[in-house]
Amino acid sequence: MGGQARYRRWYRRLLDLYPRPHRERFADSMEQTFADLSRERAAAKGRGHGAFILWIFTETLVGIIRERATDLARLAMARNATDVFRIVKYLALAGGGLLVAGIATVMLLARGTGEDITGVVAPALLLTVLSVVAAVVAAILQRASGRRGHDAG
């Protein structure tokens, strides 16, 4: 049972990485669920207890990242959404520009060699289109956010 106690301590430390409101609301029940499931898994001999521990820790870490990202987005939106959308727009445009430059470079370097570069160019083109879409969406949201801020002020 020493392993069980150790895993529970590690899991409790992992739960401490959640934002305080989430941790205060859910940590105790999450820890209890982890302990119950872990005990059941350990009792069922040969049923992948180590894999379960890895899966639940990974799943929890993903949840922590998601909660932290949500908090960061909420904070950014509360401070000044127009600036956030402007930054996203310019980053997306810069990323698209770099992708276009990379595609052109690959095409120039492969010219006359007979190499098939579609495996490189096709995904890069898709990413370029997605970055342009992200820039357009950010520009629209930036404009809408600016209007809301202007109307409120």
N, C-alpha and C positions, 0 to 999 in steps of 0.2 A: 504493500500500500504506500510505500515511500514515494514511488513514482507518481501516484495519484495526487498526493499532497504537493509535490513539486510542480506538477502540471497546473494544479489549481492556483498556486502562488504566481506562476508565470502568467496565467490567464488573467488574474487579478491585476497584475502590473500592466498587461496589455490593455485592459479596460480603462486604466488610469489615463490612457492617451486620448480617450474620447473627450470632447468639450464638456465642461462642468455640468451644464443643464442636462445633457444626454446621460452623462454618467450618474448624476443624482437620481434620475428618473428610472434608468434601466439596468444599471450595473449589478445590483444585487440579484435581480431575477435572471440576468444573463449568466452570472457566475453560478447560480444554483442549477440552471438548466445545463450548463457545461459540466458541472460535477455529476449530475444525474446521468447524463448521456455517456460521460466518460466511464463512470462506474459500470453501467450496463455493457458498454463496449469491452471493457477489461474483463468482465465476468464471462462474456461469450468468447471462449478460447479460440484463437486463430481467426478472428473476424476483423483483423486490420486495425487494431487500436492505434498504432503509430500513424497510419494513414489518416485516421479520424482526427487525431490531435493536429496533424499538419493541416488538414482541410479546415478545421474549425478556427485555428489560429489565422490562416490565410483569409478566410471569410471575414473574420473579425477585423483584421487589418484593413481589408478593403472597405468595410463599413466605417472605420475610423477615418480613412482618407476621404471618403465620400462626405462624412459629417464635417470634417475640417474644411473641405473645399466649399461646401454649402455655406458655412459660416463666413469664409473669406469672400465669397460672391455676395452674400447678404451685406457684409460690411462695405464692400466696394460699391454696391448699388446704393446703399444708404448715403454714402459720402458724396459721390458725384457720378451718377450713371453715364452722363454725357462724356466725361473724360475716359471712363472705362471703355465705352463703345468706340471712341476715337482711337484709343490705343489698339484695341482688337482689330479695327479696320486697317490701320497702318501696318500692324504686324502681319495680317493676312495678305495685304498687298505686297509687302516686302518678301514674304515667303513665296508668293506666286511669282514675283519677279526673279527671285533666285532660282526657282524651279525652271522658269523659261530659259534663263541663262545656262543652267546645267544641261537642259535638253539640247540647246543649240550647241554647246560644247561637245556633248557626246556625239551629236550628229556630224559635227565637223571632224572630230577625231576618227569617227568610223567611216567617213566618206572614202570610197575607193578601196576599202579593205574587204568588202564582201561580208562583213560580220552582220549577224541579225541582232539589231539593238531594240527590237520591239519589247523584249522582256524588261528593259530599263525604261524606255520612253513611254510605253503605255501607262504604267503606274504613275510615272511623273506627270503625265498629262492629266490623269484623273485627280491627282493631288493639286495640280494647278487650277483645275476647274473648281474643286472644292474650296480652295483658298479664295478664289474670286467670289464664290457664293457666300462664304463667310464674311468677306469684306462688304458685299452688298447688304447682307442682313445686318451687319454691325452699323453700316451707314444709315440704314432705315431706322434702326433702334436708336442710334445717336440723335437723329433728327427728331424722332418722336419724344425722346427724353428731353431734348433741348426745348421743345415746345411746351412740355409739361412744366419744366422748370421756369420757363418764361411766363406761362400762364399763372403759375403759383406766385411768382415774384411781383 
